[in-house]
């Protein structure tokens, strides 16, 4: 029975204590303020109590380097307060009390409104200015704190959380952006940058002469050896036939060249007629053309007539190799495929409905499977090759071909992806990096950095997009900052029902 009466009594005591705590928490105490501002070098988030003459005040100053959005971990911070009548007050912090946080203290001697100048000197040096810092003559002059109606729900994401992840924000700016057309695309070889080496005759690839053969992925130089072949004597294009043709062409060219040189010398002294000179010239050109045709990608081995060497017609990368030592090959059979990929073509299949929007596009943006970053094509690294005037009746599309340099070789032949082609028409608009956009069921939103540790999710209307920038038609204003890296972590913070604990005192 005692226990029965004890539990209600304990509950009443706990309720009274809880109500007392709630009442204490609801009592509004005068507070100071907070300031968030950005320069080109750093970000400041400062919190401070109500400033009263004669009372020591401690500031919580969070500083972030905008080069990597990491905290200021070293260096000195100087604070200078200047009022309208010239009164000056200074203090400093020799180093951060914890990464990114300075905790200087100051006691004011005179009331007034001050301008604060902060100078941080660490990895970099920066100067920041804060106006409107008010110091009261007494605590009684501090106006009661009133809660202003909150227009939007804010998400708390502490500086300590921001500093621990890959995080970045950028301002909404106004700049020129062009309309785009979206299409599927494929990386293909540039015209004349691809060569297929075929067997010029039926024959065998002898193992003893082909101990080292180019393999797929290997770089070859123009004219370098690919393989040694021995013609098949039992076939119409065998050793005797091909060798005799090659030797005859070689001999005919040498004789025709000597005769042409002789005719040239005689003509200088008018010892032969123009007709005789022209006949000698024509004979040499014909013999030279025949010899070049037979020896374009093959040469006779110095050791004899029984073997011929296939050579690379262009410099590039071997992407196909169908050569096996000892195997019989037939005339015309493809042995190697070589591609020079220092410059490539991008073939886009644009829908016929967009044929009227493309005039002379000079820029495009590629999103290719396997590449994390978009590829930009502009006048510095590429050009428009062609826009077809006919529409494919099966696909109802027309090809648009761009050329671009590929020095790193990241663009591989056969890659598929998506291309955004600039229409050529530009307009001025509010733009943000595309990485700031969050797509959910066809709608877009962004996280706006309202102040140091507060963010807001805003729905936006997206206009033109060019692969790196997106036009924003509504939802945010110029100068506001949006999260471009780390938005997922802000989203997780918005889903959390637990208020995060600060890593520092406030």
C-alpha angles and dihedrals in degrees: 000000000000091000090049092059094039096062096058090046092052090047092054092049091050091048092052092049091047092050089049090053092048090050090050092049092049092054105105112228121195110261135188123230148263131235131198122185140151134215126184088268110034147013123231125203110175130178125185138168127245105294116229128176111260095014121108111239126198121209126208105210119183116194127188130185109231092208090077103356091242126136124270101254102175142028140057129293120208122193123197122185119197124181128205092261092053098262110153132200127176139190137159147195117222094207141349115284087218131358108304097357128103120187108194121169130210140177118209123217098193135039121236145096114295138195112224121212116192121193117190117191114185132098084348133007124240139166123212130186127207121186130198102039102161124205118194125215092225140359089254091066093059107107116233114265113251124194112236117216109266111232096195138018112261127214118218113223111163126224089240088058093047093051094053096059139049098276137163141162131196133191125251106250137184116238142136118284131175130224117253141210118216122218144152115261143188133203110238133173118273114251110272090013093094128069133181114204111209131186107267091206141005112276151112132282101224114217093217091061096040106054091134118040128171113258133205111289095024121129116233132187125230109273095015119138118269104170143336118238133192114203119235109251095201094061127077087250093045132131099288095045098044094039092050092048091049094046092045091051091047091049094045091051093050093049093045090049092053092047091050091050089050091049090050092054093046092050091056089063094037091246094137135038125254089249093057091048092050091049091053091047093049092048092053093048092051093048091046092050092051093049093047091050092055096041101037095109100007137057134190114255115248091230096066148303099286098083138044130196123226112216134198111260092202138018114255148089125314106236098168129033121177098170121122119175112247095019123130113236130193127228110273095020113142110246104166140013117201127187130189102211099177084108124022139183125238113210114201123190103213120195114253090238089068097051092103095052098060114080110155106332114196101178137051139169124218129206107191129183109251096027121096096199129058118249116231121208116197141144092284098058107018150002145221109266102185148335114211118232095202125072122225105243093211100048097025089225138110127220122247115188127202128184123213138173115254106192096155094045092232091134105077124196110257096028114145128205147118128295131200110205120199110236092216095246116108132194136179114251146145108277139183132182111278089234088072093064120101115197120205120171093333095312125108132219139166137205112242119207099228096175139336099300102008128088135178130205112228129188111227137192111231123210127172120004128194103184097268104037133041128202114234113207098178142356103061137044135230113277096025114123123234130196108253098170123031100026090136091062091050088052090052089051090053090054094050116101092198120088106233117242119239119242089217139041122269 
